[in-house]
Amino acid sequence: MKYLIQGGESAERMVLLLRFTKICSPQIIAALNDHFVTGHQETRAAIRNGVKESNLTRAINTLEDTAHNAEMLKELDWVKFGYKFESSEVA
C-alpha cells in the first residue's frame, strides 16, 4: 500500500519522515522532494538531481516503509485515546 502521494506531500512532512531514515545524500533528498513535493516522475526527479533511478527507487521504498510505520504509530495512539478502528481500517 502506498502512503505517500506523488506531488501531494508537504516539504515539512518530508523533513520529518527523513529524520527516521538513514537517507542523508543531498541529491537523493532533493530527488525525493522533486517526486513527492513537486510531483515529478521518478525518472525525471533522478535525472534532475544526478542520481541513479535505482537508488531513488530504493529511497522511495524506504520512505514508504517509514510512512507506513508512522501511520501504524498514529493508529496505536488513536486507540490509546479511545478511537475504535473498524477491522477493515487496520492494515
Secondary structure, 3 states (H helix, E strand, C coil): CCCCCCCCCCHHHHHHHHHCCCCCCHHHHHHHHHHHHHCCCHHHHHHHHCCCHHHHHHHHHHHHHHHHHHHHHHHHHHHHCCCCCCCCCCC
